[in-house]
Amino acid sequence: MPRPLGELEDAVMTRVWKWNRPVTVREVLEDLQQERSIAYTTVMTVLDNLHQKGWVRREAEGRAYRYEAVSTRAAYAAALMNEAWSQSDNPAAALVAFFGMMSEEQRQALTDAVRIVQGPGPRKPEPAAPAAPVLETPVETEGESVESSGETQGTPGESPDLPGR
């Protein structure tokens, strides 16, 4: 399971995830320099470390590399939550405590996520169609005699109701 990213790793990965395309050290450096003083070699080392840890893949472009995220930020966050949850000796209690820390907006997001994972619930029963008439008398067709079985007669051109439809 993944370890949490360090502060600088997170700052670099935030940009890689946000831009959602292969990036160069120079691009990340220039964006990071808007909020802190940082050297090119520091950013290059962080991206190389992230590559060795499996967070980014890289492709050579001339004398430099372009780096691209291997997974999404959502997948990273999910892996961290799963790791934290698996450390508990009482997962249900850990979840209850976690839910207690959530804002109303976070609870709604969780509810929405559960609905997505569960898929559509049981279908509401459709209104019953009027019953087709029951054949009371034998029907003869081209010399064949068909006894009344109590089964309903469908409308010509209708498909029979098959299981799973």
C-alpha positions in Angstrom: 0.0 0.0 0.0 1.2 3.5 -0.7 2.8 5.7 1.9 1.5 9.3 2.0 3.4 11.6 -0.3 5.8 14.1 1.4 4.9 17.8 1.3 7.1 18.5 -1.8 6.1 15.3 -3.5 2.4 16.2 -3.0 3.0 19.7 -4.4 4.6 18.2 -7.5 2.0 15.5 -8.0 -0.8 18.0 -7.5 0.4 19.8 -10.6 0.9 16.6 -12.6 -2.6 15.5 -11.7 -4.1 18.9 -12.4 -2.5 19.3 -15.8 -3.4 15.7 -16.8 -0.7 15.5 -19.5 3.0 14.7 -19.6 5.0 17.6 -18.0 8.6 18.6 -17.9 10.7 19.5 -14.9 10.8 23.1 -16.1 7.0 23.4 -16.2 6.6 22.1 -12.7 9.5 24.3 -11.5 8.0 27.5 -13.0 4.7 26.8 -11.4 6.1 25.9 -8.0 8.3 29.1 -8.0 5.1 31.2 -7.9 4.7 30.1 -4.3 8.2 29.1 -3.1 11.8 29.4 -3.9 13.0 26.1 -5.3 15.9 24.8 -7.5 15.5 23.0 -10.8 17.6 20.1 -9.5 15.3 19.7 -6.5 12.2 19.4 -8.7 14.1 17.0 -11.0 15.1 14.8 -8.0 11.5 14.8 -6.7 10.2 13.7 -10.1 12.9 11.0 -10.3 12.0 9.8 -6.9 8.3 9.7 -7.8 9.2 7.7 -10.9 11.2 5.2 -8.9 8.3 4.9 -6.5 5.9 4.2 -9.3 3.8 7.4 -9.1 4.8 8.7 -12.5 6.1 7.2 -15.8 8.6 9.1 -17.9 9.5 9.3 -21.5 12.7 10.8 -22.9 12.3 13.9 -25.0 15.7 15.1 -26.2 17.9 15.5 -23.1 15.0 15.8 -20.7 12.0 13.7 -19.6 8.3 14.2 -19.7 6.5 12.8 -16.6 3.0 11.6 -16.5 0.9 10.3 -13.5 0.4 6.6 -13.4 -3.0 6.9 -11.5 -5.4 9.6 -10.5 -5.5 11.7 -7.3 -8.8 10.0 -6.5 -7.1 6.5 -6.7 -4.3 7.8 -4.4 -6.7 9.1 -1.9 -8.7 5.9 -2.0 -5.6 3.8 -1.4 -4.7 6.0 1.6 -8.2 5.6 3.1 -8.1 1.8 2.5 -4.7 1.6 4.2 -5.8 3.6 7.2 -9.0 1.6 7.5 -7.2 -1.8 7.3 -4.9 -0.7 10.2 -7.9 -0.8 12.6 -8.7 -3.8 14.7 -12.4 -2.7 14.6 -13.1 -1.4 11.1 -16.8 -0.7 11.8 -15.8 1.6 14.8 -13.2 3.3 12.7 -15.8 4.0 10.0 -18.3 5.3 12.5 -15.6 7.7 13.9 -14.6 8.7 10.4 -18.3 9.5 9.4 -18.6 11.5 12.6 -15.7 13.8 11.4 -17.3 14.4 8.0 -19.1 17.6 7.0 -22.6 17.4 5.6 -21.1 17.9 2.1 -18.7 15.0 2.6 -21.6 12.8 3.9 -23.6 13.6 0.8 -20.6 12.7 -1.4 -20.3 9.4 0.4 -24.0 8.7 0.0 -23.7 9.4 -3.7 -20.7 7.2 -4.0 -22.5 4.3 -2.3 -25.4 4.6 -4.7 -23.0 4.5 -7.7 -21.2 1.4 -6.3 -24.4 -0.4 -5.5 -25.9 0.3 -8.9 -29.6 0.7 -9.5 -31.8 -0.8 -6.7 -34.7 -3.1 -7.3 -36.9 -1.9 -10.0 -40.3 -0.6 -9.0 -43.0 -2.9 -10.3 -44.6 -1.6 -13.4 -48.4 -1.3 -13.5 -50.0 -4.5 -14.4 -51.3 -4.7 -18.0 -54.9 -5.8 -18.4 -55.1 -9.6 -18.4 -55.5 -11.2 -21.8 -58.7 -13.3 -22.2 -58.5 -16.9 -21.1 -59.4 -19.3 -23.9 -62.5 -21.2 -22.7 -63.1 -23.3 -25.8 -60.8 -25.4 -27.9 -59.3 -23.7 -30.9 -58.8 -25.4 -34.2 -56.2 -24.3 -36.7 -55.7 -26.0 -40.0 -56.9 -29.4 -39.0 -55.2 -29.3 -35.6 -57.2 -29.3 -32.4 -55.8 -27.3 -29.5 -57.3 -28.0 -26.1 -57.9 -25.2 -23.7 -55.1 -25.0 -21.2 -56.1 -21.9 -19.2 -53.1 -20.0 -20.7 -53.6 -16.4 -21.8 -53.6 -15.5 -25.5 -51.2 -12.8 -26.5 -51.7 -10.1 -29.1 -50.5 -11.0 -32.6 -47.1 -9.5 -33.2 -46.1 -9.3 -29.5 -43.0 -11.0 -28.3 -43.6 -13.6 -25.7 -42.4 -12.6 -22.2 -39.0 -14.3 -21.7 -37.1 -14.4 -18.5 -34.5 -11.7 -18.3 -36.3 -9.3 -20.5 
